[in-house]
Amino acid sequence: MNTKKTLFTTVALGAAYLLKNKNTRDKIMNGVQSLTAQMKARK
């Protein structure tokens, strides 16, 4: 349980750090939208 909590905290802090930068934030959002579009296309 402690390992999962540590991992989640690390991911959350990394995401918060990356989302501070607008260019990186746009790249991440484009990637997420592309991934969700691919998942919808498979259905």
Contacts in CASP RR format, 6 or more apart in sequence:
PFRMAT RR
TARGET T0000
AUTHOR 0000-0000-0000
METHOD contacts of the structure
MODEL  1
MNTKKTLFTTVALGAAYLLKNKNTRDKIMNGVQSLTAQMKARK
18 24 0 8 1.000
18 25 0 8 1.000
18 28 0 8 1.000
19 25 0 8 1.000
19 28 0 8 1.000
END
